[in-house]
Amino acid sequence: MGRFVDDLKSLFIAGVGLFGDGFHNISIGLVVPIIGYLYFEDKGGKAPTVSGDAIKAGLSLGMIVGQLLFGVFSDALGRHKIYSKELIITIVATLMVVVAPTNLGHDGIVAWLTVFRIVTGVGIGGDYPLTSSISAERQSASSRAKLVLTLRGLPGQLKDFREYFSDFKHARTLFAVSAAWFLFDIAYYGINLNQSIVLREIGYGAGSTPFETLWNTAVGNIIIVLAGYLPAFYVGIFLPDLMGRVRQQLVFGALAAVLYAIWAGVSDNTSTGGLMTIFAISQFVLNVGPNCTRFLLPVEVFPTRVRATAHGIAAASGKAGAVITAFAFGSIRDRIGISGVLGLFSGIMALLVLVTLWIPETRNVSIAQIEKGLLGEAGNSIFDESRSDETAISSADSVQKSGKGIHDSNTEVHGA
């Protein structure tokens, strides 16, 4: 019973952190138009593109810093010594965003919101590697194999990192998961940070008054979330163990590329209802696939001694993509239109599919096997449907006995 309560508590804390991430990232697309009406009345009630992009990008800039710093220090000092510190940063900075003064000018409100969203991002970014690593390691301890690991200081952790990624296979895997996350976030945040703009472009959200416009935009957001975004996660939860993490990312990434291409091709001659349907379906496909697996794969393909650092690098790469799309979306849309942007996103998702081919499948591979250096050497392939857990473990045992694996002898788990 005590173990169950501890697991439930960890699940709740992790869930709250990720809820905050999602809320801060997605809601800003609706908040920026409100900022325009409140602080830019003399500009027609619309914040300039650069100002809106700066506010949107602030969170992602901070998340890059948080993901890298908290990832490195949690590997070096221990997850539980660092965990919860990022939540304090997030709470304080969020409160500063909420209490933004009402008497600030144009530049003042943009600077205030951008700075404190950056600080909020540092806290939220730190939650990524910590939550994922702690969740994976608690699972391995309870249902797979209890690993006896010694926490090291920062110099030892950096030595482990250099040794592990000096192997080309490991470096290629880190590049692949980082590039996939980078490409995904360009398309994902390109749509979600600018969802109010997308809704307006497809004919949904306009109104005769500011209140009506905001109301229609909010309703449009709710429709897309309930029809595509939310159900995708409930479906996506069950797919990694049914079809494999890499296969899930490949299949649904390819479908997203096709859907964006179709959307780009029909955007000028399709009714609002038809475009809303394509929008909802594309959100479902994007979230049931890469948005589930891009967070999961960096946790599972690396051993404990470099897991949080590698996950932080991958997540920070993703946020670099989010920063790029936050700053570039408005300017590119002005040049090539929404159909051109969607075509660009289609090509980006196709690239995501290609780099995913370099990521080893982790289905039926335990955390213990990854620690012993067996991932990729035991025949784990996205094209191998016949492998069962017992077969994977049997192959792992044989590899272990022969002394071969993905880690050389000088990179095995060791004590301080």
GISUL-V999058 format. One record per pair of residues at least 24 apart in sequence whose ideal C-beta (glycine too) atoms are under 7 Angstrom apart, sorted by the first residue. I is the first residue (numbers start at 1). J is the second residue. D is the distance in Angstrom with one decimal. If there is no record, write none. Layout:
i:I j:J d:D
i:I j:J d:D
//
This chain:
i:7 j:138 d:6.7
i:10 j:134 d:6.7
i:10 j:138 d:6.1
i:14 j:131 d:4.3
i:14 j:135 d:5.9
i:17 j:87 d:6.6
i:17 j:127 d:4.0
i:17 j:131 d:5.6
i:18 j:131 d:6.7
i:20 j:90 d:6.1
i:20 j:124 d:6.2
i:21 j:124 d:4.8
i:21 j:127 d:6.7
i:24 j:59 d:5.6
i:24 j:120 d:6.3
i:24 j:124 d:6.4
i:25 j:59 d:6.3
i:25 j:192 d:7.0
i:26 j:192 d:5.4
i:28 j:55 d:6.8
i:28 j:56 d:5.4
i:28 j:193 d:6.5
i:29 j:192 d:6.5
i:29 j:193 d:5.2
i:29 j:194 d:5.9
i:29 j:195 d:4.6
i:29 j:196 d:5.2
i:30 j:196 d:5.9
i:30 j:217 d:6.3
i:30 j:218 d:6.3
i:30 j:221 d:6.2
i:32 j:56 d:6.6
i:33 j:196 d:5.6
i:33 j:214 d:6.5
i:33 j:217 d:6.8
i:34 j:214 d:6.5
i:35 j:109 d:6.8
i:37 j:210 d:5.0
i:39 j:106 d:6.5
i:39 j:109 d:4.8
i:40 j:106 d:6.4
i:45 j:210 d:6.3
i:49 j:330 d:4.0
i:49 j:331 d:6.9
i:51 j:110 d:4.6
i:53 j:326 d:5.5
i:53 j:327 d:4.9
i:53 j:330 d:5.7
i:54 j:110 d:6.0
i:54 j:114 d:5.0
i:55 j:110 d:6.3
i:55 j:113 d:5.0
i:55 j:114 d:5.5
i:55 j:117 d:6.7
i:56 j:193 d:4.8
i:56 j:326 d:4.5
i:57 j:323 d:5.0
i:57 j:326 d:3.6
i:57 j:327 d:5.5
i:58 j:114 d:4.2
i:58 j:117 d:3.5
i:58 j:118 d:4.7
i:58 j:121 d:6.7
i:59 j:117 d:4.6
i:59 j:120 d:6.1
i:59 j:121 d:4.2
i:60 j:121 d:6.4
i:60 j:319 d:4.5
i:60 j:322 d:4.0
i:60 j:323 d:4.7
i:60 j:326 d:6.2
i:61 j:118 d:5.3
i:61 j:121 d:6.2
i:61 j:323 d:5.7
i:62 j:117 d:6.8
i:62 j:118 d:3.9
i:62 j:119 d:6.1
i:62 j:120 d:6.3
i:62 j:121 d:2.3
i:62 j:122 d:4.4
i:62 j:125 d:6.2
i:63 j:121 d:4.1
i:63 j:124 d:5.8
i:63 j:125 d:3.3
i:63 j:319 d:4.5
i:64 j:125 d:6.6
i:64 j:316 d:4.5
i:64 j:319 d:4.6
i:64 j:320 d:6.2
i:65 j:122 d:5.2
i:65 j:125 d:6.5
i:66 j:121 d:6.3
i:66 j:122 d:4.0
i:66 j:123 d:6.2
i:66 j:124 d:6.6
i:66 j:125 d:2.6
i:66 j:126 d:4.1
i:67 j:125 d:4.2
i:67 j:126 d:6.9
i:67 j:128 d:5.3
i:67 j:129 d:6.1
i:67 j:312 d:4.3
i:67 j:315 d:4.3
i:67 j:316 d:4.3
i:67 j:319 d:6.7
i:68 j:312 d:5.1
i:68 j:313 d:6.8
i:68 j:316 d:5.0
i:69 j:126 d:6.9
i:70 j:126 d:3.2
i:70 j:129 d:5.9
i:70 j:130 d:5.9
i:70 j:312 d:6.7
i:71 j:129 d:3.8
i:71 j:308 d:4.5
i:71 j:309 d:4.8
i:71 j:311 d:6.0
i:71 j:312 d:2.2
i:72 j:309 d:5.2
i:72 j:312 d:6.7
i:74 j:129 d:6.3
i:74 j:130 d:5.5
i:74 j:133 d:6.6
i:74 j:308 d:4.5
i:75 j:157 d:4.9
i:75 j:305 d:6.7
i:75 j:306 d:6.7
i:75 j:308 d:4.7
i:75 j:309 d:4.9
i:76 j:152 d:6.6
i:76 j:153 d:6.0
i:76 j:154 d:4.1
i:76 j:157 d:4.1
i:77 j:151 d:6.9
i:78 j:151 d:4.6
i:79 j:130 d:6.0
i:79 j:133 d:5.9
i:79 j:134 d:5.0
i:82 j:130 d:6.3
i:83 j:130 d:5.2
i:83 j:134 d:6.6
i:86 j:123 d:4.5
i:86 j:126 d:3.3
i:86 j:127 d:5.2
i:86 j:130 d:6.7
i:87 j:123 d:6.6
i:89 j:119 d:6.7
i:89 j:122 d:5.7
i:89 j:123 d:3.3
i:90 j:120 d:5.7
i:90 j:123 d:3.3
i:90 j:124 d:5.5
i:93 j:119 d:3.9
i:93 j:120 d:4.0
i:93 j:123 d:6.3
i:94 j:120 d:5.4
i:125 j:319 d:6.9
i:128 j:311 d:6.8
i:128 j:315 d:4.5
i:129 j:308 d:4.2
i:129 j:311 d:4.3
i:129 j:312 d:4.3
i:129 j:315 d:6.5
i:130 j:308 d:6.9
i:132 j:295 d:6.5
i:132 j:299 d:4.5
i:132 j:311 d:5.7
i:133 j:299 d:6.6
i:133 j:307 d:5.2
i:133 j:308 d:4.5
i:133 j:311 d:6.5
i:136 j:299 d:4.7
i:136 j:300 d:6.9
i:136 j:367 d:6.4
i:137 j:304 d:6.6
i:140 j:366 d:6.9
i:140 j:367 d:3.4
i:140 j:368 d:6.7
i:144 j:366 d:4.3
i:144 j:367 d:5.4
i:144 j:368 d:5.7
i:145 j:366 d:6.2
i:145 j:367 d:7.0
i:145 j:368 d:3.5
i:147 j:304 d:6.6
i:147 j:367 d:6.9
i:147 j:368 d:6.3
i:147 j:371 d:5.7
i:149 j:304 d:5.6
i:149 j:413 d:6.3
i:150 j:415 d:4.4
i:150 j:416 d:4.5
i:152 j:416 d:5.6
i:160 j:305 d:4.6
i:160 j:306 d:5.9
i:161 j:306 d:5.2
i:161 j:309 d:5.8
i:163 j:410 d:6.3
i:163 j:411 d:4.8
i:164 j:306 d:5.1
i:164 j:411 d:5.4
i:169 j:376 d:6.6
i:169 j:406 d:6.7
i:172 j:358 d:5.6
i:173 j:301 d:5.5
i:173 j:358 d:6.8
i:173 j:359 d:6.2
i:173 j:360 d:6.4
i:174 j:310 d:5.7
i:174 j:313 d:6.7
i:176 j:355 d:5.0
i:176 j:356 d:6.9
i:176 j:358 d:3.8
i:176 j:359 d:4.8
i:177 j:297 d:5.3
i:177 j:298 d:4.7
i:177 j:301 d:6.6
i:177 j:314 d:4.7
i:177 j:359 d:5.9
i:178 j:313 d:5.9
i:178 j:314 d:4.5
i:178 j:317 d:3.9
i:179 j:355 d:4.5
i:180 j:294 d:6.0
i:180 j:352 d:5.3
i:180 j:355 d:5.2
i:180 j:356 d:5.5
i:181 j:294 d:4.8
i:181 j:314 d:5.1
i:181 j:315 d:6.6
i:181 j:317 d:5.4
i:181 j:318 d:3.5
i:182 j:317 d:4.4
i:182 j:318 d:5.7
i:182 j:320 d:6.0
i:182 j:321 d:4.2
i:183 j:321 d:6.5
i:183 j:348 d:5.2
i:183 j:351 d:5.4
i:183 j:352 d:4.3
i:184 j:290 d:4.8
i:184 j:294 d:5.2
i:184 j:318 d:6.6
i:184 j:352 d:5.8
i:185 j:318 d:4.2
i:185 j:319 d:6.6
i:185 j:321 d:3.7
i:185 j:322 d:4.4
i:186 j:321 d:4.2
i:186 j:324 d:6.2
i:186 j:325 d:4.7
i:186 j:348 d:5.4
i:187 j:345 d:4.3
i:187 j:348 d:5.2
i:187 j:349 d:5.8
i:188 j:286 d:6.4
i:188 j:291 d:6.6
i:189 j:322 d:4.2
i:189 j:325 d:5.1
i:189 j:326 d:6.4
i:190 j:325 d:4.1
i:190 j:329 d:5.3
i:190 j:341 d:7.0
i:190 j:345 d:6.1
i:193 j:326 d:5.6
i:194 j:329 d:5.4
i:195 j:221 d:5.8
i:195 j:224 d:6.9
i:198 j:338 d:7.0
i:201 j:338 d:4.4
i:202 j:272 d:5.9
i:202 j:275 d:4.0
i:202 j:276 d:6.7
i:202 j:279 d:6.8
i:203 j:272 d:3.9
i:204 j:272 d:5.5
i:204 j:276 d:6.1
i:223 j:276 d:6.8
i:224 j:279 d:5.9
i:224 j:280 d:5.6
i:224 j:283 d:5.8
i:227 j:280 d:4.0
i:228 j:280 d:3.9
i:228 j:281 d:6.5
i:228 j:283 d:3.3
i:228 j:284 d:4.0
i:229 j:283 d:5.0
i:229 j:287 d:5.6
i:231 j:284 d:6.6
i:232 j:283 d:7.0
i:232 j:284 d:4.5
i:232 j:287 d:3.6
i:232 j:288 d:4.0
i:233 j:287 d:6.1
i:233 j:292 d:6.9
i:235 j:288 d:5.2
i:236 j:287 d:6.7
i:236 j:288 d:4.3
i:236 j:292 d:3.8
i:240 j:292 d:7.0
i:240 j:293 d:6.8
i:240 j:296 d:6.3
i:241 j:363 d:6.7
i:244 j:361 d:5.3
i:244 j:363 d:4.2
i:244 j:382 d:5.7
i:245 j:293 d:5.0
i:245 j:296 d:5.8
i:245 j:297 d:5.5
i:245 j:361 d:6.6
i:245 j:362 d:5.7
i:245 j:363 d:6.2
i:246 j:356 d:6.1
i:246 j:359 d:5.4
i:246 j:361 d:4.7
i:246 j:382 d:4.6
i:247 j:382 d:4.8
i:248 j:289 d:5.6
i:248 j:292 d:6.9
i:248 j:293 d:5.3
i:249 j:289 d:5.8
i:249 j:290 d:5.2
i:249 j:293 d:4.2
i:249 j:356 d:5.0
i:250 j:353 d:5.7
i:250 j:356 d:5.3
i:251 j:289 d:6.7
i:252 j:285 d:5.3
i:252 j:288 d:5.7
i:252 j:289 d:2.2
i:252 j:290 d:6.4
i:253 j:289 d:5.7
i:253 j:290 d:5.2
i:253 j:349 d:5.5
i:253 j:352 d:4.9
i:253 j:353 d:4.7
i:253 j:356 d:6.5
i:254 j:353 d:5.1
i:255 j:285 d:4.7
i:256 j:282 d:6.3
i:256 j:285 d:5.0
i:256 j:286 d:4.8
i:256 j:289 d:6.8
i:256 j:349 d:4.8
i:257 j:346 d:5.0
i:257 j:349 d:3.8
i:257 j:350 d:4.5
i:257 j:353 d:6.8
i:259 j:285 d:6.0
i:260 j:342 d:5.0
i:260 j:345 d:4.8
i:260 j:346 d:3.8
i:260 j:349 d:6.4
i:261 j:343 d:6.6
i:261 j:346 d:4.1
i:263 j:342 d:5.0
i:264 j:339 d:4.6
i:264 j:342 d:3.8
i:264 j:343 d:4.1
i:264 j:346 d:6.4
i:267 j:338 d:6.2
i:267 j:339 d:4.4
i:267 j:342 d:6.7
i:268 j:339 d:6.4
i:290 j:352 d:6.5
i:294 j:318 d:6.9
i:297 j:359 d:5.9
i:297 j:362 d:7.0
i:300 j:362 d:3.9
i:301 j:359 d:6.7
i:301 j:360 d:6.0
i:301 j:362 d:6.0
i:301 j:375 d:6.4
i:303 j:370 d:5.4
i:303 j:371 d:5.0
i:303 j:413 d:6.9
i:304 j:371 d:6.3
i:305 j:413 d:6.6
i:364 j:388 d:6.9
i:364 j:389 d:5.1
i:364 j:392 d:4.2
i:365 j:392 d:6.0
i:369 j:396 d:4.7
i:371 j:413 d:5.4
i:372 j:400 d:5.7
i:372 j:405 d:6.1
i:373 j:405 d:3.0
i:373 j:406 d:4.4
i:373 j:407 d:3.2
i:373 j:412 d:6.8
i:374 j:399 d:5.3
i:374 j:400 d:6.9
i:374 j:405 d:5.2
i:374 j:406 d:6.7
i:375 j:406 d:5.5
i:376 j:406 d:5.2
i:377 j:404 d:6.2
i:377 j:405 d:5.3
i:377 j:406 d:5.4
//
